[in-house]
Amino acid sequence: MDLKKGFVKVKPESLDDLWHLFNLISSGDGVYARTTREVKIEGEGMRPAKGERIPVSIGIVVDDVSFDKSINRLRVKGVVVEAPKDIGIKGTHHTINVIVGNPVTITKTKWLEHQISILRTASEQKVAPMLIVALDDENCCIALLQHYGFDVKMEVKSKLPGKLEAEKRAEGMLGYFKSITEGLDSVWKRTDGNIVIVGPGFVKEKFVGYLKEKMPALAEKIIAVKSVSSAGVAGVHEALRCGILANVAKQIRAVEEAGKVEEVFARISRGSRDVTYGVDDVEKAVTFGAVELLLVGDRLLRGGPDERRIKLEEVMRKVEKMRGRVMIVSTEHEAGEKILSLGGVAALLRFPIG
């Protein structure tokens, strides 16, 4: 990192790191990396030139950034400003695919404090992924919780006989638990994460008992069993939203984001004057030095007109200058969508205004 020259060089080590870079890289930034580029090789005689993809180090000014977690890469599109002269591609468009293990250099005219904080936190903290199993007697969802939100890895339906057929139902429950266990074991072997079991009623406790009997090594990875009112994907959302994961996943970014967004809505519902939302009202609160925590939906920093992004970054800079904190909220999970419903910007205030 050399902030005087405006650059940092990083090597992403996980999918979470790619997500951090997705939130850091903006339109107008410079990105420099080793990539591949198709160049024309002239044929002999009358044969037309053919394309050949070669490795090359280039730099681009960023136009757009997209995150594809399904294939573990970040696509950074822009105009080439630095490249070997002999391939003649300066001024053309190129996409750099940032992947785990490959270094990349990022330049900005101005690095904000929250951006540096994200980099330092990502560098210093190595957080194991967490597996959430949300189940009842009808359905189950196994999801992988990471900084950017969660990925649904498997859904299982029970198809149990009715409660009047007790013997068949008990047999069916064992088959249901076996299917969940096989899926959970498969996902766990790829992630080596801790496990949290959630759901309504007593089925979750029965499943834990089954797991302890059939796969004790996997059961040892369970760090919490919590109650929520729903199972399946809805249960994962609820566990994230209501904060029951906070104590067992303090380092998981999505949990903290969800908690802060819920605090915003709680204060709004109470009619408190120590909360505000929308760019104009938040900007007004900043002028009073009232903003303790500024929440910004990540989509606002990537999409829309440059004027809005520049204005928003200036607001963020003022908050940090006045010793407030800025949190970029991922729109990959429910909390981010809630922030977008408030115009993409909200603030928890040190004192009431208005």
VOBA-1610 file (N, C-alpha, C; in pm, whole numbers, padded with zeros to 5 digits, always signed):
BEGIN
Met+00084-00119+00000Met+00000+00000+00000Met+00088+00125+00000Asp+00062+00217-00092Asp+00131+00346-00095Asp+00025+00452-00126Leu-00033+00508-00020Leu-00144+00602-00039Leu-00099+00734-00097Lys+00029+00769-00076Lys+00081+00894-00137Lys+00078+00885-00288Lys+00105+00765-00339Lys+00098+00745-00484Lys-00039+00693-00528Gly-00125+00667-00429Gly-00264+00633-00460Gly-00290+00489-00500Phe-00200+00397-00465Phe-00225+00259-00509Phe-00211+00159-00395Val-00281+00047-00412Val-00263-00071-00327Val-00253-00192-00418Lys-00172-00288-00377Lys-00159-00413-00450Lys-00206-00525-00359Val-00299-00605-00405Val-00358-00710-00322Val-00358-00843-00397Lys-00368-00950-00319Lys-00387-01083-00378Lys-00507-01148-00310Pro-00620-01155-00376Pro-00740-01216-00315Pro-00716-01364-00286Glu-00757-01407-00166Glu-00736-01545-00123Glu-00866-01623-00108Ser-00979-01555-00124Ser-01108-01622-00106Ser-01215-01548-00183Leu-01333-01610-00190Leu-01447-01547-00254Leu-01486-01419-00180Asp-01472-01421-00047Asp-01499-01300+00031Asp-01409-01185-00012Asp-01282-01216-00039Asp-01189-01111-00082Asp-01234-01050-00215Leu-01285-01133-00305Leu-01336-01080-00432Leu-01454-00987-00407Trp-01537-01024-00308Trp-01651-00938-00275Trp-01603-00804-00221His-01501-00805-00137His-01447-00679-00086His-01398-00592-00202Leu-01328-00652-00298Leu-01277-00576-00412Leu-01392-00522-00498Phe-01499-00599-00507Phe-01616-00555-00581Phe-01671-00425-00524Asn-01667-00413-00391Asn-01717-00293-00325Asn-01614-00180-00323Leu-01489-00211-00350Leu-01383-00110-00346Leu-01357-00045-00483Ile-01367-00125-00588Ile-01333-00076-00722Ile-01452-00001-00781Ser-01427+00122-00824Ser-01533+00207-00879Ser-01495+00257-01018Ser-01595+00308-01088Ser-01573+00371-01218Ser-01470+00484-01204Gly-01372+00487-01295Gly-01268+00589-01291Gly-01141+00545-01222Asp-01147+00435-01145Asp-01026+00381-01082Asp-00936+00319-01188Gly-00811+00298-01151Gly-00720+00224-01236Gly-00702+00083-01182Val-00701-00016-01270Val-00677-00154-01229Val-00569-00213-01320Tyr-00467-00271-01258Tyr-00353-00325-01331Tyr-00335-00471-01291Ala-00323-00559-01391Ala-00311-00701-01360Ala-00256-00778-01479Arg-00216-00899-01451Arg-00176-00992-01556Arg-00303-01056-01610Thr-00320-01054-01741Thr-00442-01105-01802Thr-00406-01170-01935Thr-00507-01205-02012Thr-00482-01257-02147Thr-00557-01170-02247Arg-00502-01160-02366Arg-00562-01075-02469Arg-00544-01141-02604Glu-00648-01141-02683Glu-00638-01196-02819Glu-00575-01093-02911Val-00467-01132-02980Val-00401-01044-03078Val-00399-01115-03212Lys-00391-01037-03318Lys-00392-01092-03453Lys-00251-01130-03496Ile-00238-01255-03539Ile-00111-01304-03593Ile-00128-01315-03743Glu-00047-01238-03819Glu-00061-01237-03966Glu-00029-01372-04026Gly-00115-01419-04118Gly-00092-01546-04188Gly+00006-01529-04303Glu+00052-01640-04354Glu+00146-01636-04467Glu+00070-01616-04597Gly+00132-01545-04692Gly+00073-01526-04824Gly-00060-01456-04815Met-00164-01516-04869Met-00297-01457-04876Met-00385-01499-04757Arg-00327-01579-04667Arg-00410-01624-04555Arg-00442-01508-04460Pro-00567-01496-04414Pro-00603-01386-04324Pro-00537-01403-04187Ala-00531-01293-04114Ala-00476-01296-03979Ala-00566-01380-03889Lys-00505-01451-03797Lys-00584-01529-03702Lys-00557-01478-03560Gly-00654-01499-03472Gly-00641-01452-03336Gly-00569-01554-03248Glu-00484-01503-03162Glu-00415-01588-03065Glu-00417-01519-02929Arg-00460-01591-02827Arg-00469-01532-02693Arg-00335-01548-02622Ile-00279-01434-02577Ile-00147-01436-02515Ile-00154-01372-02375Pro-00066-01411-02283Pro-00061-01345-02152Pro+00004-01208-02164Val-00050-01110-02090Val+00001-00974-02100Val-00033-00897-01971Ser+00052-00804-01933Ser+00024-00716-01818Ser-00030-00585-01871Ile-00150-00547-01826Ile-00210-00423-01875Ile-00274-00346-01759Gly-00304-00220-01787Gly-00379-00137-01694Gly-00498-00077-01765Ile-00610-00065-01693Ile-00731-00006-01752Ile-00788+00099-01659Val-00862+00194-01717Val-00946+00286-01639Val-01085+00223-01637Val-01137+00201-01518Val-01258+00120-01500Val-01384+00191-01549Asp-01465+00115-01624Asp-01599+00158-01664Asp-01705+00089-01580Asp-01685-00041-01555Asp-01789-00120-01490Asp-01725-00240-01419Val-01789-00283-01309Val-01743-00398-01232Val-01861-00490-01205Ser-01843-00618-01225Ser-01949-00714-01195Ser-01889-00833-01120Phe-01971-00890-01032Phe-01925-00998-00944Phe-02003-01124-00976Asp-01933-01229-01013Asp-01997-01355-01047Asp-01950-01461-00948Lys-02026-01479-00838Lys-01982-01574-00735Lys-02001-01718-00778Ser-02081-01743-00884Ser-02102-01881-00928Ser-01976-01940-00988Ile-01891-01855-01047Ile-01765-01904-01104Ile-01645-01836-01040Asn-01668-01773-00925Asn-01558-01719-00843Asn-01467-01622-00917Arg-01527-01518-00975Arg-01443-01418-01039Arg-01510-01282-01039Leu-01425-01180-01050Leu-01468-01041-01058Leu-01432-00992-01197Arg-01528-00938-01268Arg-01504-00889-01405Arg-01493-00737-01402Val-01377-00686-01436Val-01351-00542-01434Val-01332-00495-01578Lys-01426-00413-01626Lys-01423-00367-01765Lys-01375-00223-01772Gly-01299-00190-01878Gly-01253-00053-01893Gly-01169-00032-02018Val-01111+00086-02027Val-01030+00124-02144Val-00882+00106-02109Val-00809+00042-02198Val-00667+00014-02175Val-00586+00143-02179Val-00509+00168-02072Val-00421+00287-02066Val-00274+00248-02055Glu-00248+00121-02028Glu-00109+00075-02019Glu-00101-00067-02073Ala-00011-00089-02170Ala+00006-00220-02232Ala+00133-00218-02316Pro+00191-00332-02347Pro+00307-00336-02435Pro+00276-00271-02570Lys+00369-00192-02620Lys+00345-00119-02744Lys+00325-00211-02864Asp+00394-00327-02861Asp+00393-00411-02982Asp+00260-00479-03009Ile+00166-00478-02912Ile+00037-00542-02941Ile-00072-00438-02974Gly-00041-00310-02958Gly-00128-00203-03006Gly-00270-00204-02956Ile-00289-00216-02824Ile-00426-00222-02772Ile-00463-00102-02685Lys-00372-00004-02667Lys-00406+00114-02587Lys-00525+00186-02648Gly-00618+00227-02562Gly-00738+00295-02610Gly-00852+00202-02643Thr-00828+00072-02646Thr-00936-00024-02672Thr-00996-00070-02539His-01107-00139-02548His-01173-00190-02427His-01121-00330-02393His-01118-00356-02263His-01071-00488-02219His-01138-00520-02085Thr-01155-00651-02060Thr-01208-00698-01933Thr-01102-00780-01860Ile-01069-00737-01740Ile-00977-00812-01655Ile-01059-00901-01563Asn-01033-01030-01567Asn-01099-01124-01477Asn-01012-01142-01353Val-01057-01088-01241Val-00983-01100-01115Val-01028-01228-01047Ile-00934-01320-01021Ile-00968-01447-00959Ile-00883-01468-00834Val-00926-01563-00752Val-00852-01596-00630Val-00710-01640-00665Gly-00612-01581-00597Gly-00473-01619-00615Gly-00394-01529-00709Asn-00463-01446-00787Asn-00394-01358-00882Asn-00385-01216-00829Pro-00263-01157-00821Pro-00248-01021-00770Pro-00312-00918-00862Val-00355-00806-00803Val-00410-00695-00881Val-00374-00565-00809Thr-00343-00462-00887Thr-00313-00330-00831Thr-00428-00236-00862Ile-00470-00161-00760Ile-00582-00067-00774Ile-00532+00073-00743Thr-00566+00169-00828Thr-00530+00309-00803Thr-00656+00394-00793Lys-00653+00491-00703Lys-00762+00587-00686Lys-00702+00726-00668Thr-00774+00826-00711Thr-00729+00964-00686Thr-00739+00997-00538Lys-00836+00931-00468Lys-00852+00953-00325Lys-00908+00826-00261Trp-00831+00772-00165Trp-00879+00656-00090Trp-00953+00704+00034Leu-01076+00656+00054Leu-01154+00692+00172Leu-01116+00601+00289Glu-01137+00651+00410Glu-01096+00575+00529Glu-01167+00441+00538His-01297+00436+00504His-01369+00309+00515His-01316+00208+00413Gln-01264+00256+00300Gln-01206+00165+00201Gln-01077+00102+00252Ile-00994+00185+00316Ile-00871+00133+00376Ile-00905+00036+00488Ser-01009+00068+00565Ser-01052-00019+00675Ser-01094-00155+00624Ile-01168-00157+00512Ile-01210-00284+00453Ile-01089-00367+00414Leu-00989-00303+00352Leu-00869-00375+00310Leu-00793-00432+00429Arg-00778-00350+00532Arg-00702-00396+00649Arg-00774-00510+00721Thr-00905-00496+00734Thr-00983-00601+00800Thr-00974-00732+00722Ala-00987-00722+00589Ala-00980-00841+00505Ala-00841-00905+00512Ser-00738-00824+00527Ser-00601-00874+00533Ser-00571-00944+00665Glu-00626-00889+00773Glu-00590-00936+00907Glu-00677-01050+00957Gln-00803-01052+00914Gln-00896-01150+00969Gln-00917-01265+00870Lys-00897-01383+00920Lys-00924-01503+00842Lys-01044-01572+00907Val-01160-01552+00849Val-01284-01602+00909Val-01330-01727+00836Ala-01350-01834+00912Ala-01401-01956+00851Ala-01544-01935+00806Pro-01582-01989+00692Pro-01721-01977+00649Pro-01813-02049+00747Met-01940-02012+00747Met-02036-02073+00838Met-02150-02136+00760Leu-02187-02257+00799Leu-02298-02327+00736Leu-02422-02312+00823Ile-02532-02267+00763Ile-02659-02252+00833Ile-02754-02361+00783Val-02808-02439+00875Val-02907-02541+00841Val-03039-02498+00903Ala-03137-02461+00819Ala-03267-02415+00867Ala-03372-02520+00831Leu-03426-02588+00933Leu-03515-02700+00903Leu-03634-02709+00999Asp-03740-02771+00948Asp-03852-02818+01030Asp-03891-02954+00975Asp-04014-03000+01000Asp-04051-03135+00954Asp-04099-03137+00809Glu-04090-03024+00739Glu-04135-03019+00601Glu-04022-02991+00502Asn-03933-02900+00538Asn-03826-02867+00444Asn-03701-02819+00517Cys-03590-02820+00444Cys-03461-02782+00501Cys-03381-02706+00395Cys-03308-02606+00441Cys-03216-02532+00354Cys-03077-02535+00418Ile-02978-02569+00339Ile-02839-02561+00382Ile-02775-02445+00306Ala-02728-02345+00379Ala-02672-02225+00315Ala-02534-02196+00371Leu-02449-02139+00286Leu-02315-02098+00326Leu-02314-01949+00348Leu-02289-01907+00472Leu-02289-01766+00508Leu-02148-01711+00497Gln-02134-01602+00418Gln-02005-01538+00403Gln-02025-01387+00409His-01917-01309+00387His-01928-01165+00403His-02032-01103+00310Tyr-02047-01156+00191Tyr-02136-01093+00094Tyr-02281-01135+00112Gly-02312-01224+00206Gly-02448-01272+00225Gly-02447-01423+00238Phe-02537-01493+00170Phe-02532-01638+00177Phe-02567-01700+00042Asp-02511-01821+00022Asp-02541-01902-00096Asp-02621-02023-00051Val-02735-02046-00114Val-02811-02167-00087Val-02741-02284-00156Lys-02696-02381-00078Lys-02623-02495-00133Lys-02715-02615-00159Met-02821-02627-00080Met-02910-02741-00097Met-03043-02716-00028Glu-03151-02764-00089Glu-03283-02763-00026Glu-03338-02905-00029Val-03396-02948+00082Val-03447-03085+00095Val-03592-03079+00142Lys-03681-03153+00076Lys-03820-03166+00117Lys-03839-03299+00190Ser-03919-03299+00297Ser-03931-03420+00378Ser-04028-03524+00319Lys-04144-03480+00269Lys-04249-03570+00216Lys-04287-03677+00318Leu-04308-03635+00443Leu-04340-03729+00550Leu-04486-03772+00545Pro-04515-03895+00587Pro-04655-03937+00602Pro-04723-03852+00710Gly-04856-03859+00717Gly-04930-03782+00815Gly-04900-03825+00958Lys-04935-03741+01053Lys-04904-03768+01194Lys-04979-03889+01249Leu-05088-03931+01184Leu-05162-04049+01230Leu-05088-04178+01197Glu-04995-04171+01101Glu-04915-04289+01066Glu-04780-04276+01135Ala-04781-04294+01265Ala-04664-04264+01348Ala-04541-04345+01307Glu-04560-04474+01282Glu-04444-04559+01250Glu-04381-04520+01117Lys-04467-04502+01017Lys-04416-04462+00886Lys-04354-04323+00892Arg-04413-04236+00973Arg-04360-04100+00984Arg-04221-04101+01048Ala-04203-04183+01152Ala-04073-04192+01218Ala-03968-04245+01120Glu-04008-04345+01039Glu-03916-04400+00940Glu-03882-04295+00834Gly-03985-04220+00793Gly-03963-04114+00695Gly-03873-04003+00748Met-03885-03972+00877Met-03802-03869+00939Met-03654-03910+00936Leu-03628-04038+00960Leu-03490-04086+00955Leu-03433-04072+00814Gly-03515-04102+00714Gly-03471-04084+00575Gly-03445-03938+00541Tyr-03532-03852+00594Tyr-03518-03706+00577Tyr-03387-03658+00639Phe-03362-03701+00763Phe-03238-03662+00831Phe-03115-03715+00757Lys-03126-03837+00701Lys-03014-03894+00627Lys-02981-03810+00504Ser-03084-03765+00433Ser-03062-03680+00314Ser-02996-03548+00351Ile-03043-03487+00461Ile-02984-03361+00508Ile-02838-03382+00546Thr-02811-03492+00619Thr-02675-03520+00665Thr-02580-03541+00548Glu-02624-03613+00448Glu-02539-03636+00331Glu-02507-03505+00260Gly-02609-03420+00246Gly-02586-03290+00182Gly-02496-03201+00265Leu-02520-03198+00396Leu-02439-03116+00485Leu-02294-03162+00486Asp-02273-03292+00490Asp-02137-03346+00489Asp-02063-03309+00361Ser-02134-03317+00249Ser-02074-03283+00120Ser-02031-03137+00115Val-02119-03047+00163Val-02086-02903+00163Val-01975-02874+00263Trp-01983-02937+00382Trp-01884-02911+00486Trp-01743-02952+00441Lys-01731-03062+00369Lys-01600-03109+00322Lys-01535-03007+00228Arg-01616-02927+00159Arg-01562-02827+00067Arg-01532-02694+00137Thr-01585-02674+00257Thr-01571-02544+00322Thr-01501-02549+00457Asp-01516-02664+00529Asp-01458-02678+00663Asp-01506-02568+00756Gly-01633-02531+00743Gly-01688-02422+00824Gly-01757-02474+00949Asn-01786-02382+01042Asn-01868-02415+01157Asn-02014-02425+01115Ile-02096-02489+01200Ile-02235-02515+01164Ile-02329-02456+01268Val-02434-02389+01222Val-02541-02340+01308Val-02672-02403+01261Ile-02747-02460+01354Ile-02875-02522+01323Ile-02987-02431+01373Val-03082-02396+01286Val-03194-02312+01326Val-03325-02372+01276Gly-03435-02328+01338Gly-03566-02372+01293Gly-03669-02363+01404Pro-03797-02379+01370Pro-03903-02378+01472Pro-03918-02516+01535Gly-03980-02524+01651Gly-04012-02652+01712Gly-03890-02732+01755Phe-03912-02866+01763Phe-03810-02954+01819Phe-03738-03037+01713Val-03773-03021+01587Val-03709-03103+01483Val-03559-03077+01477Lys-03519-02952+01497Lys-03376-02920+01490Lys-03298-02994+01597Glu-03355-03006+01720Glu-03288-03080+01827Glu-03280-03229+01794Lys-03388-03282+01735Lys-03387-03423+01695Lys-03281-03448+01588Phe-03266-03352+01497Phe-03164-03367+01393Phe-03024-03364+01453Val-03002-03276+01549Val-02872-03270+01616Val-02841-03403+01684Gly-02943-03462+01749Gly-02925-03592+01812Gly-02890-03700+01710Tyr-02958-03696+01595Tyr-02929-03790+01487Tyr-02786-03774+01438Leu-02744-03648+01422Leu-02610-03619+01372Leu-02503-03668+01472Lys-02528-03649+01599Lys-02432-03694+01701Lys-02416-03845+01699Glu-02526-03915+01668Glu-02520-04061+01665Glu-02455-04113+01538Lys-02494-04054+01423Lys-02449-04107+01294Lys-02316-04049+01246Met-02294-03921+01274Met-02171-03857+01228Met-02118-03764+01337Pro-02064-03818+01443Pro-02017-03736+01556Pro-01912-03632+01519Ala-01826-03664+01421Ala-01722-03568+01380Ala-01786-03442+01321Leu-01892-03461+01244Leu-01963-03347+01185Leu-02040-03272+01293Ala-02099-03346+01386Ala-02175-03283+01495Ala-02087-03193+01581Glu-01958-03227+01591Glu-01866-03145+01670Glu-01847-03005+01612Lys-01881-02987+01485Lys-01867-02855+01420Lys-01986-02765+01449Ile-02090-02818+01516Ile-02207-02736+01550Ile-02170-02642+01664Ile-02186-02513+01642Ile-02151-02415+01746Ile-02274-02348+01807Ala-02392-02371+01748Ala-02514-02312+01804Ala-02637-02380+01746Val-02742-02390+01830Val-02873-02437+01787Val-02973-02331+01833Lys-03039-02265+01737Lys-03123-02150+01770Lys-03265-02167+01713Ser-03361-02101+01778Ser-03500-02107+01733Ser-03536-01987+01647Val-03599-02015+01534Val-03659-01911+01448Val-03798-01962+01410Ser-03880-01876+01356Ser-04019-01914+01329Ser-04038-01984+01196Ser-03935-01985+01111Ser-03946-02043+00978Ser-03832-02140+00951Ala-03852-02227+00853Ala-03746-02315+00806Ala-03714-02277+00662Gly-03622-02352+00599Gly-03588-02325+00461Gly-03516-02193+00443Val-03524-02139+00323Val-03456-02012+00292Val-03507-01900+00381Ala-03639-01899+00409Ala-03696-01796+00497Ala-03634-01802+00635Gly-03603-01921+00682Gly-03541-01936+00813Gly-03400-01881+00816Val-03326-01899+00706Val-03191-01841+00697Val-03200-01689+00700His-03293-01633+00623His-03313-01488+00623His-03346-01438+00765Glu-03435-01509+00833Glu-03476-01467+00967Glu-03360-01472+01065Ala-03281-01579+01059Ala-03166-01592+01149Ala-03067-01478+01128Leu-03051-01439+01004Leu-02960-01329+00971Leu-03018-01196+01016Arg-03149-01179+00996Arg-03214-01051+01021Arg-03230-01020+01170Cys-03268-01121+01249Cys-03304-01092+01387Cys-03185-01093+01482Gly-03067-01121+01431Gly-02947-01104+01511Gly-02906-01221+01597Ile-02975-01337+01585Ile-02938-01450+01673Ile-02801-01507+01637Leu-02752-01473+01518Leu-02619-01523+01480Leu-02506-01432+01526Ala-02542-01317+01582Ala-02439-01217+01612Ala-02329-01271+01703Asn-02368-01346+01807Asn-02268-01396+01902Asn-02181-01506+01843Val-02234-01581+01745Val-02157-01691+01689Val-02092-01655+01555Ala-02117-01535+01508Ala-02061-01495+01379Ala-02023-01348+01379Lys-01953-01305+01483Lys-01921-01163+01496Lys-01836-01112+01381Gln-01760-01201+01321Gln-01673-01159+01212Gln-01741-01165+01075Ile-01863-01218+01072Ile-01933-01228+00944Ile-02000-01095+00914Arg-01955-01031+00811Arg-01997-00896+00777Arg-02149-00885+00761Ala-02209-00984+00699Ala-02352-00975+00669Ala-02436-00966+00795Val-02394-01031+00903Val-02470-01028+01027Val-02472-00887+01084Glu-02355-00823+01086Glu-02348-00687+01139Glu-02432-00592+01055Glu-02423-00605+00923Glu-02502-00519+00835Glu-02651-00535+00863Ala-02696-00660+00874Ala-02839-00685+00899Ala-02882-00624+01031Gly-02799-00634+01134Gly-02832-00578+01264Gly-02847-00427+01260Lys-02756-00360+01191Lys-02761-00214+01183Lys-02882-00168+01102Val-02914-00238+00995Val-03031-00202+00914Val-03158-00220+00996Glu-03166-00328+01075Glu-03282-00349+01161Glu-03294-00236+01264Glu-03180-00186+01313Glu-03183-00075+01408Glu-03239+00051+01343Val-03203+00073+01216Val-03259+00187+01142Val-03411+00178+01137Phe-03462+00061+01098Phe-03607+00045+01084Phe-03677+00048+01220Ala-03610-00001+01323Ala-03670+00003+01456Ala-03688+00148+01502Arg-03586+00230+01479Arg-03596+00371+01519Arg-03701+00445+01436Ile-03709+00412+01309Ile-03810+00475+01223Ile-03950+00438+01272Ser-03970+00311+01305Ser-04103+00266+01349Ser-04143+00330+01482Arg-04044+00364+01566Arg-04073+00429+01694Arg-04094+00579+01679Gly-04067+00630+01559Gly-04078+00774+01537Gly-03962+00852+01597Ser-03848+00786+01618Ser-03732+00852+01677Ser-03676+00957+01581Arg-03617+01062+01639Arg-03556+01167+01557Arg-03404+01150+01548Asp-03353+01036+01599Asp-03209+01011+01589Asp-03178+00912+01477Val-03258+00919+01370Val-03235+00840+01251Val-03286+00920+01131Thr-03220+00904+01018Thr-03266+00972+00897Thr-03224+00890+00776Tyr-03288+00919+00662Tyr-03255+00841+00542Tyr-03283+00926+00418Gly-03228+00880+00305Gly-03234+00958+00182Gly-03115+01052+00175Val-03059+01070+00056Val-02935+01145+00041Val-02946+01287+00095Asp-03053+01358+00064Asp-03064+01499+00104Asp-03073+01514+00256Asp-03158+01431+00320Asp-03173+01441+00465Asp-03047+01395+00539Val-02982+01293+00485Val-02856+01248+00546Val-02749+01355+00533Glu-02744+01420+00416Glu-02645+01526+00395Glu-02668+01640+00494Lys-02794+01670+00522Lys-02827+01774+00620Lys-02776+01734+00759Ala-02795+01607+00795Ala-02749+01559+00926Ala-02598+01565+00937Val-02530+01541+00825Val-02383+01546+00823Val-02334+01687+00854Thr-02404+01788+00800Thr-02361+01928+00823Thr-02369+01965+00971Phe-02457+01895+01048Phe-02466+01920+01192Phe-02367+01834+01272Gly-02293+01748+01202Gly-02202+01658+01272Gly-02274+01552+01352Ala-02396+01518+01309Ala-02482+01429+01389Ala-02469+01282+01353Val-02404+01249+01242Val-02404+01111+01194Val-02302+01026+01269Glu-02353+00926+01339Glu-02266+00830+01408Glu-02231+00713+01316Leu-02330+00665+01241Leu-02309+00555+01147Leu-02386+00581+01020Leu-02315+00582+00907Leu-02376+00602+00776Leu-02382+00467+00705Leu-02502+00428+00662Leu-02522+00304+00590Leu-02551+00335+00443Val-02474+00273+00353Val-02488+00301+00210Val-02502+00169+00135Gly-02608+00155+00055Gly-02624+00037-00029Gly-02516+00033-00134Asp-02449-00081-00148Asp-02334-00088-00238Asp-02369-00055-00383Arg-02496-00078-00421Arg-02536-00053-00559Arg-02525+00094-00596Leu-02541+00183-00498Leu-02532+00327-00526Leu-02390+00369-00563Leu-02292+00293-00516Leu-02153+00329-00544Leu-02105+00271-00677Arg-02187+00185-00738Arg-02146+00124-00864Arg-02234+00167-00981Gly-02362+00183-00955Gly-02452+00217-01064Gly-02493+00363-01062Gly-02567+00403-01163Gly-02619+00540-01167Gly-02517+00640-01217Pro-02558+00766-01222Pro-02470+00871-01276Pro-02350+00899-01186Asp-02240+00942-01250Asp-02118+00972-01176Asp-02140+01085-01075Glu-02227+01182-01111Glu-02251+01295-01022Glu-02304+01249-00886Arg-02395+01151-00889Arg-02452+01100-00765Arg-02345+01029-00682Arg-02264+00947-00748Arg-02160+00874-00677Arg-02058+00969-00616Ile-02019+01072-00691Ile-01921+01170-00641Ile-01978+01244-00520Lys-02106+01282-00529Lys-02172+01351-00418Lys-02177+01261-00295Leu-02210+01134-00317Leu-02222+01040-00207Leu-02085+01016-00142Glu-01982+01004-00222Glu-01848+00984-00167Glu-01803+01105-00086Glu-01845+01223-00126Glu-01812+01344-00051Glu-01883+01342+00085Val-02009+01297+00087Val-02082+01283+00213Val-02011+01183+00303Met-01968+01071+00245Met-01897+00968+00322Met-01767+01024+00380Arg-01697+01102+00301Arg-01570+01162+00345Arg-01593+01257+00463Lys-01703+01335+00457Lys-01734+01428+00566Lys-01769+01353+00694Val-01843+01242+00680Val-01879+01162+00798Val-01752+01111+00866Glu-01659+01059+00787Glu-01534+01007+00844Glu-01450+01118+00906Lys-01452+01234+00844Lys-01376+01348+00897Lys-01430+01390+01034Met-01562+01374+01053Met-01625+01409+01180Met-01633+01289+01275Arg-01546+01191+01252Arg-01532+01073+01338Arg-01656+00984+01339Gly-01733+00989+01232Gly-01842+00895+01216Gly-01791+00771+01144Arg-01875+00671+01135Arg-01836+00545+01070Arg-01923+00524+00946Val-01862+00468+00843Val-01934+00438+00719Val-01938+00287+00701Met-02057+00235+00672Met-02073+00092+00646Met-02138+00073+00509Ile-02070+00001+00420Ile-02127-00032+00290Ile-02208-00160+00306Val-02336-00154+00274Val-02426-00267+00295Val-02446-00343+00164Ser-02418-00472+00167Ser-02432-00556+00048Ser-02578-00571+00009Thr-02607-00552-00119Thr-02743-00574-00169Thr-02762-00718-00214Glu-02665-00806-00180Glu-02680-00949-00207Glu-02769-01015-00103His-02799-00946+00007His-02888-01004+00106His-02999-00905+00143Glu-03091-00949+00226Glu-03214-00875+00254Glu-03189-00736+00311Ala-03086-00723+00395Ala-03057-00593+00456Ala-03028-00488+00349Gly-02952-00527+00247Gly-02920-00434+00140Gly-03044-00389+00063Glu-03134-00483+00038Glu-03258-00448-00031Glu-03342-00352+00052Lys-03339-00368+00185Lys-03413-00278+00273Lys-03355-00137+00267Ile-03222-00127+00264Ile-03159+00005+00253Ile-03197+00071+00121Leu-03200-00006+00014Leu-03240+00050-00116Leu-03382+00104-00111Ser-03469+00041-00032Ser-03607+00089-00020Ser-03614+00226+00048Leu-03507+00266+00117Leu-03500+00398+00181Leu-03421+00497+00096Gly-03399+00462-00028Gly-03321+00550-00115Gly-03174+00514-00119Gly-03138+00406-00052Gly-03000+00358-00058Gly-02907+00415+00047Val-02956+00512+00125Val-02872+00577+00226Val-02953+00598+00353Ala-02893+00565+00468Ala-02957+00589+00598Ala-02848+00618+00700Ala-02888+00683+00810Ala-02788+00718+00913Ala-02847+00704+01052Leu-02769+00645+01141Leu-02799+00647+01284Leu-02727+00767+01343Leu-02800+00849+01420Leu-02748+00978+01463Leu-02704+00978+01610Arg-02608+01066+01638Arg-02560+01082+01776Arg-02663+01153+01862Phe-02740+01241+01798Phe-02841+01318+01870Phe-02954+01352+01775Pro-03074+01378+01828Pro-03189+01407+01742Pro-03172+01539+01668Ile-03223+01543+01545Ile-03227+01669+01470Ile-03365+01680+01405Gly-03394+01797+01357Gly-03520+01818+01287Gly-03637+01841+01381
//
